[in-house]
Amino acid sequence: MHVNNDPLSKTVLFLLALCSGLGVANVYYLQPAISLVQQDFHISESTAGWLPTATQLSYAFGMLFLSPLGDVIERRKLIVVKSVLMILSLIIAFNAKSFIVLTSASIVVGVMGGIGQDFIPVAAHMATDKNRGKIVGTVTTGLLAGILLSRTLGGWVSELYGWRAMQMLAVLLMCFVVVTTYKIIPKTEPSHSSSYIKLLSSLWMYWRKYKELRLSVVVQGLLASTLGAYWSCLAMVLASAPFHLGAGVAGTFGIAGAAGALAASSFGHLADKKGALLPIRIGCVLVIIAFSFMALAPETLWGLALGAVVFDLGVQACLVSHQTLVSGIDPIARGRLNGLLMTGAMIGMAVGAALGVFLWAHVGKVGLFGFGAVAGLLALIGSLLHDKRQL
């Protein structure tokens, strides 16, 4: 692999985005294959449902408690160590003989899934003040494309070759991440000399001190809940009347979501020019429009796909803009601040998944998609509470 000496050439930026997406994708590969896991281990549907829930919650846990390590440990070394632990966990998952072993391995995969997020502070550090929003937006787009396209890849590989084959493919992809990390990320000194415990306790200080941080976490959590609700229920929506379609098609819808995510990087550029609040509010409006449309329009595949494009664009545009906003609060704490933001998003996604399943089961599509519209409206209201003079 050859890259030029420019620390943020187009090639390096592309590889940062790619590695970010591959790092986080491991958390989601099994989501469209839950029915196959259920059949393999002869367990109930409700029991199998604990697998994505446990993985998602452990991802949030890892983001909260491991993100401060990025400020006290040389970041390239941290990414490599976490990647190796991820590889070992995926190998255990591949060889799992019981559902308990698979779930335990998946919990470690979730904790280490923050690898994808680790590339964002790297990009922010390598960028200049003038283009930081655009650079962070590009890498975040890679992260979000990884989250969405992982379902497509996981769904089809699992359907064609079995869910274990996807775990081994994930091992090979993470080996690529390890090699690429060594090639493109320069060795840098940690941004902070304090102990890990002090940095962890500083999270509360930042939370109390900065209103814009609190609002960013809450607003992004509300928006992420729509992601959890939509993607956790999509397979059930497509399996029911009038569609009667399988997991492979459900995974393919990730392409529609990724199309929206790819467009979100332009909002980072908008944040550089106009500030973060405008793209955040635009993103909230897109979420409201998309879910209102899906709740009220006739049920069609094109309607579901269009809704996925628009609402994913809105959610990811807000995430890119929120990351730009919080990364500017304190440059030496970017890892911790991004960790707080993403912890809120992952908790929101997990809660949204649980609420989405409940509403789909008891109310149907109006309840599921109506929830998304309400969450988008609450997020918009929250974004209006920012004090623009402080941004």
C-alpha positions as CSV (number, residue, x, y, z in Angstrom):
1,M,0.0,0.0,0.0
2,H,1.5,3.4,-1.0
3,V,0.4,6.8,0.2
4,N,2.0,10.1,-0.4
5,N,3.6,12.3,2.3
6,D,0.6,14.5,2.7
7,P,-0.9,13.4,6.1
8,L,-4.4,14.1,4.7
9,S,-4.2,13.3,1.0
10,K,-7.4,12.0,-0.6
11,T,-6.0,8.5,-0.4
12,V,-5.4,8.8,3.3
13,L,-8.8,10.4,4.0
14,F,-10.5,7.6,2.0
15,L,-8.6,4.9,4.0
16,L,-9.5,6.6,7.3
17,A,-13.2,6.6,6.3
18,L,-13.0,3.0,5.1
19,C,-11.3,1.7,8.3
20,S,-13.8,3.6,10.4
21,G,-16.7,1.9,8.6
22,L,-15.0,-1.5,8.8
23,G,-14.3,-1.0,12.5
24,V,-18.0,-0.3,13.5
25,A,-19.5,-2.8,11.0
26,N,-18.7,-5.7,13.2
27,V,-21.4,-4.6,15.6
28,Y,-24.1,-5.0,13.0
29,Y,-23.2,-8.0,10.7
30,L,-25.4,-10.4,12.6
31,Q,-28.5,-8.2,12.8
32,P,-30.1,-9.4,9.6
33,A,-29.1,-13.0,10.3
34,I,-30.8,-13.4,13.7
35,S,-33.3,-15.9,12.3
36,L,-30.4,-18.1,11.1
37,V,-28.8,-17.9,14.6
38,Q,-32.1,-18.8,16.1
39,Q,-32.4,-21.9,13.9
40,D,-28.8,-22.9,14.5
41,F,-29.0,-22.9,18.3
42,H,-32.7,-24.0,18.4
43,I,-33.8,-21.0,20.6
44,S,-36.9,-18.9,20.7
45,E,-37.3,-15.6,18.8
46,S,-37.3,-13.6,22.0
47,T,-34.1,-15.2,23.2
48,A,-32.4,-14.6,19.9
49,G,-33.4,-11.0,20.1
50,W,-31.1,-10.5,23.1
51,L,-28.1,-10.8,20.8
52,P,-28.4,-7.4,19.0
53,T,-29.6,-5.8,22.2
54,A,-26.6,-7.0,24.2
55,T,-24.2,-6.0,21.3
56,Q,-25.7,-2.5,21.0
57,L,-25.6,-1.8,24.7
58,S,-22.1,-3.1,25.1
59,Y,-21.1,-0.7,22.2
60,A,-22.5,2.2,24.2
61,F,-20.7,1.0,27.3
62,G,-17.4,0.8,25.4
63,M,-17.9,4.2,23.9
64,L,-18.4,5.7,27.4
65,F,-15.6,4.0,29.3
66,L,-13.0,3.4,26.6
67,S,-13.1,6.7,24.7
68,P,-11.0,8.5,27.4
69,L,-8.2,6.1,26.6
70,G,-7.7,7.9,23.3
71,D,-6.5,11.0,25.2
72,V,-3.9,9.2,27.3
73,I,-2.7,6.3,25.0
74,E,-1.0,6.8,21.7
75,R,-4.0,6.5,19.4
76,R,-2.4,4.3,16.7
77,K,-1.4,1.8,19.4
78,L,-4.9,1.9,20.9
79,I,-6.6,1.2,17.6
80,V,-4.3,-1.7,16.9
81,V,-4.8,-3.3,20.3
82,K,-8.6,-2.9,20.1
83,S,-8.5,-4.4,16.6
84,V,-6.6,-7.5,17.8
85,L,-9.1,-8.0,20.6
86,M,-11.9,-7.6,18.0
87,I,-10.3,-10.2,15.8
88,L,-10.0,-12.7,18.7
89,S,-13.7,-12.1,19.6
90,L,-14.8,-12.7,16.1
91,I,-12.9,-16.0,15.9
92,I,-14.6,-17.1,19.2
93,A,-18.0,-16.1,17.7
94,F,-17.2,-18.1,14.5
95,N,-16.4,-21.2,16.6
96,A,-19.3,-20.7,19.2
97,K,-21.0,-24.0,20.1
98,S,-23.7,-22.3,22.2
99,F,-25.8,-19.2,22.1
100,I,-24.2,-18.1,25.4
101,V,-20.7,-18.2,24.0
102,L,-21.9,-16.3,20.9
103,T,-23.5,-13.6,23.0
104,S,-20.5,-13.3,25.2
105,A,-18.2,-12.9,22.2
106,S,-20.6,-10.4,20.7
107,I,-20.6,-8.3,23.8
108,V,-16.8,-8.0,23.5
109,V,-17.3,-7.2,19.8
110,G,-19.7,-4.4,20.9
111,V,-17.3,-3.0,23.5
112,M,-14.5,-3.0,20.9
113,G,-16.8,-1.6,18.2
114,G,-15.7,1.9,19.2
115,I,-12.7,1.3,16.9
116,G,-14.7,3.0,14.2
117,Q,-15.1,6.1,16.3
118,D,-11.4,6.2,17.1
119,F,-10.6,7.3,13.5
120,I,-12.8,10.5,13.9
121,P,-10.5,12.2,16.5
122,V,-7.5,11.1,14.4
123,A,-9.0,12.9,11.4
124,A,-9.9,16.0,13.4
125,H,-6.3,16.1,14.7
126,M,-4.9,15.8,11.2
127,A,-7.2,18.5,9.8
128,T,-6.9,22.2,9.9
129,D,-9.3,24.6,11.5
130,K,-10.7,25.6,8.1
131,N,-11.5,22.2,6.8
132,R,-12.1,20.2,10.1
133,G,-15.9,20.0,9.5
134,K,-15.5,18.6,6.0
135,I,-12.8,16.1,7.1
136,V,-14.7,14.9,10.1
137,G,-17.8,14.7,7.9
138,T,-16.0,12.5,5.4
139,V,-14.7,10.1,8.0
140,T,-18.1,10.1,9.7
141,T,-19.7,9.2,6.4
142,G,-17.4,6.2,6.2
143,L,-18.5,5.2,9.7
144,L,-22.2,5.6,8.9
145,A,-21.8,3.7,5.6
146,G,-20.2,0.9,7.6
147,I,-23.1,0.8,10.0
148,L,-25.7,0.7,7.1
149,L,-23.9,-1.4,4.5
150,S,-22.8,-4.0,7.2
151,R,-26.4,-5.1,7.3
152,T,-26.4,-5.6,3.5
153,L,-23.1,-7.5,3.5
154,G,-24.1,-9.5,6.6
155,G,-27.5,-10.3,5.3
156,W,-26.4,-11.7,2.0
157,V,-23.3,-13.5,3.1
158,S,-25.2,-15.1,5.9
159,E,-28.0,-16.1,3.6
160,L,-25.7,-17.6,1.0
161,Y,-22.9,-19.1,3.2
162,G,-24.2,-19.0,6.8
163,W,-23.7,-16.5,9.6
164,R,-20.4,-18.1,10.7
165,A,-18.9,-17.3,7.3
166,M,-19.6,-13.6,7.9
167,Q,-17.7,-13.7,11.1
168,M,-14.6,-15.1,9.4
169,L,-14.9,-12.5,6.6
170,A,-15.0,-9.9,9.4
171,V,-11.7,-11.3,10.8
172,L,-10.0,-10.8,7.4
173,L,-11.4,-7.2,7.1
174,M,-10.1,-6.3,10.5
175,C,-6.7,-7.6,9.6
176,F,-6.8,-5.1,6.8
177,V,-7.6,-2.4,9.3
178,V,-4.6,-3.3,11.5
179,V,-2.2,-3.1,8.5
180,T,-3.7,0.1,7.2
181,T,-3.6,1.8,10.6
182,Y,0.1,1.3,10.8
183,K,0.6,2.6,7.3
184,I,-1.5,5.8,7.4
185,I,-1.7,7.1,11.0
186,P,1.3,8.9,12.2
187,K,2.6,8.2,15.7
188,T,1.5,11.1,18.0
189,E,1.9,11.9,21.6
190,P,-1.2,11.5,23.8
191,S,-3.1,14.8,24.2
192,H,-3.3,14.5,27.9
193,S,-0.9,13.4,30.7
194,S,-3.6,12.8,33.4
195,S,-4.5,9.3,34.6
196,Y,-7.4,7.4,33.0
197,I,-9.5,7.7,36.2
198,K,-9.1,11.5,36.2
199,L,-10.1,11.7,32.6
200,L,-13.1,9.5,33.2
201,S,-14.2,11.7,36.0
202,S,-13.7,14.8,33.8
203,L,-16.6,13.6,31.7
204,W,-19.0,14.8,34.4
205,M,-17.2,18.1,34.5
206,Y,-17.6,18.6,30.8
207,W,-21.3,17.5,31.0
208,R,-22.0,20.1,33.7
209,K,-20.1,22.9,32.2
210,Y,-21.2,22.9,28.6
211,K,-24.8,23.3,27.7
212,E,-24.1,22.8,24.0
213,L,-22.6,19.4,24.9
214,R,-25.7,18.3,26.8
215,L,-28.0,19.4,24.1
216,S,-26.0,17.7,21.4
217,V,-26.0,14.4,23.3
218,V,-29.8,14.6,23.9
219,V,-30.7,15.7,20.4
220,Q,-28.5,13.1,18.7
221,G,-29.9,10.4,21.1
222,L,-33.4,11.3,20.0
223,L,-32.4,11.1,16.3
224,A,-30.5,7.9,16.8
225,S,-33.6,6.3,18.4
226,T,-35.3,6.6,14.9
227,L,-32.4,4.6,13.5
228,G,-32.9,1.9,16.1
229,A,-36.6,1.7,15.6
230,Y,-36.5,1.6,11.8
231,W,-33.7,-0.9,11.3
232,S,-34.6,-3.2,14.1
233,C,-38.2,-3.6,12.7
234,L,-37.5,-3.5,9.0
235,A,-37.1,-7.3,8.7
236,M,-40.4,-7.8,10.4
237,V,-42.1,-5.1,8.3
238,L,-40.8,-6.8,5.1
239,A,-41.7,-10.3,6.3
240,S,-45.4,-9.2,6.9
241,A,-48.1,-8.4,4.4
242,P,-48.1,-7.1,1.8
243,F,-44.4,-7.8,1.2
244,H,-43.5,-11.3,2.5
245,L,-39.8,-10.9,1.9
246,G,-36.7,-12.3,3.6
247,A,-33.6,-11.2,5.4
248,G,-31.5,-10.7,2.3
249,V,-33.9,-8.0,1.0
250,A,-34.0,-6.4,4.5
251,G,-30.2,-6.2,4.4
252,T,-30.3,-4.7,0.9
253,F,-32.2,-1.7,2.3
254,G,-28.9,-0.7,4.0
255,I,-27.9,0.6,0.5
256,A,-30.8,3.1,0.6
257,G,-29.7,4.2,4.1
258,A,-26.1,4.5,2.9
259,A,-27.1,6.7,0.0
260,G,-28.4,9.2,2.5
261,A,-25.4,8.8,4.7
262,L,-23.0,9.5,1.8
263,A,-24.7,12.8,1.2
264,A,-24.3,13.8,4.8
265,S,-20.6,14.8,4.4
266,S,-21.7,17.9,2.6
267,F,-23.4,19.1,5.8
268,G,-19.9,19.1,7.4
269,H,-18.8,21.6,4.8
270,L,-22.0,23.6,5.5
271,A,-21.1,23.5,9.2
272,D,-17.7,25.0,8.4
273,K,-19.3,27.9,6.6
274,K,-22.6,28.6,8.4
275,G,-22.0,27.0,11.8
276,A,-23.4,23.7,13.2
277,L,-27.0,24.8,14.1
278,L,-28.4,25.2,10.6
279,P,-27.5,21.7,9.3
280,I,-28.7,20.2,12.6
281,R,-32.1,21.8,12.2
282,I,-32.3,20.9,8.5
283,G,-31.5,17.3,9.5
284,C,-34.3,17.2,12.1
285,V,-36.8,18.5,9.6
286,L,-35.8,15.8,7.1
287,V,-36.4,13.1,9.8
288,I,-39.8,14.5,10.6
289,I,-40.8,14.6,6.9
290,A,-39.5,11.1,6.1
291,F,-41.3,9.3,9.0
292,S,-44.5,11.3,8.5
293,F,-44.5,10.2,4.9
294,M,-43.9,6.5,5.8
295,A,-46.6,6.6,8.4
296,L,-49.3,8.1,6.1
297,A,-48.4,6.9,2.6
298,P,-49.5,3.5,1.2
299,E,-47.1,0.6,2.0
300,T,-44.7,0.1,-0.9
301,L,-41.0,-0.9,-1.2
302,W,-40.2,2.4,-2.9
303,G,-41.8,4.3,-0.1
304,L,-39.8,2.5,2.6
305,A,-36.6,2.9,0.6
306,L,-37.2,6.6,0.0
307,G,-38.0,7.1,3.6
308,A,-34.7,5.4,4.5
309,V,-32.7,7.7,2.3
310,V,-34.2,10.9,3.6
311,F,-34.3,10.1,7.3
312,D,-30.8,8.6,7.3
313,L,-29.6,11.7,5.5
314,G,-31.2,13.8,8.3
315,V,-29.8,11.7,11.2
316,Q,-26.3,11.6,9.7
317,A,-26.2,15.3,8.8
318,C,-27.0,16.0,12.4
319,L,-24.3,13.6,13.6
320,V,-21.6,15.2,11.4
321,S,-22.6,18.6,12.6
322,H,-22.8,17.6,16.3
323,Q,-19.3,16.1,16.0
324,T,-18.0,19.3,14.5
325,L,-19.6,21.2,17.3
326,V,-18.4,19.1,20.2
327,S,-14.9,18.7,18.8
328,G,-14.4,22.5,19.1
329,I,-15.3,22.6,22.8
330,D,-11.9,21.5,23.9
331,P,-9.3,20.2,21.4
332,I,-7.4,18.2,24.0
333,A,-10.6,16.2,24.9
334,R,-11.9,15.4,21.5
335,G,-11.8,11.6,22.2
336,R,-13.8,12.0,25.4
337,L,-16.3,14.5,24.0
338,N,-16.9,12.3,20.9
339,G,-17.3,9.4,23.2
340,L,-20.0,11.1,25.2
341,L,-21.8,12.1,22.0
342,M,-21.7,8.6,20.6
343,T,-22.7,7.0,23.9
344,G,-25.9,9.1,23.9
345,A,-26.5,8.1,20.3
346,M,-26.0,4.4,21.0
347,I,-28.3,4.5,24.1
348,G,-30.9,6.3,22.0
349,M,-30.5,3.6,19.3
350,A,-31.0,0.8,21.8
351,V,-34.0,2.5,23.4
352,G,-35.5,3.2,19.9
353,A,-35.1,-0.4,18.9
354,A,-37.0,-1.6,22.0
355,L,-39.7,0.9,21.5
356,G,-39.9,0.3,17.8
357,V,-40.5,-3.5,18.3
358,F,-43.1,-2.8,20.9
359,L,-45.0,-0.2,18.8
360,W,-44.8,-2.4,15.7
361,A,-46.3,-5.4,17.6
362,H,-49.1,-3.4,19.2
363,V,-49.9,-0.5,16.9
364,G,-48.4,-1.4,13.5
365,K,-46.7,0.9,11.0
366,V,-48.5,4.1,12.2
367,G,-47.1,3.5,15.7
368,L,-43.6,2.6,14.5
369,F,-43.2,5.5,12.0
370,G,-45.2,7.9,14.1
371,F,-42.6,7.4,16.8
372,G,-39.9,8.4,14.4
373,A,-41.7,11.6,13.5
374,V,-42.3,12.5,17.1
375,A,-38.6,11.9,18.0
376,G,-37.5,14.1,15.1
377,L,-39.9,16.9,16.3
378,L,-38.5,16.7,19.9
379,A,-34.9,16.8,18.5
380,L,-35.8,19.9,16.5
381,I,-37.2,21.6,19.6
382,G,-34.0,20.6,21.5
383,S,-31.8,22.1,18.8
384,L,-33.6,25.4,19.2
385,L,-32.5,25.6,22.8
386,H,-28.8,26.2,21.9
387,D,-27.4,29.6,22.7
388,K,-26.0,30.7,19.4
389,R,-23.8,33.3,21.0
390,Q,-21.8,30.4,22.6
391,L,-21.2,28.5,19.3
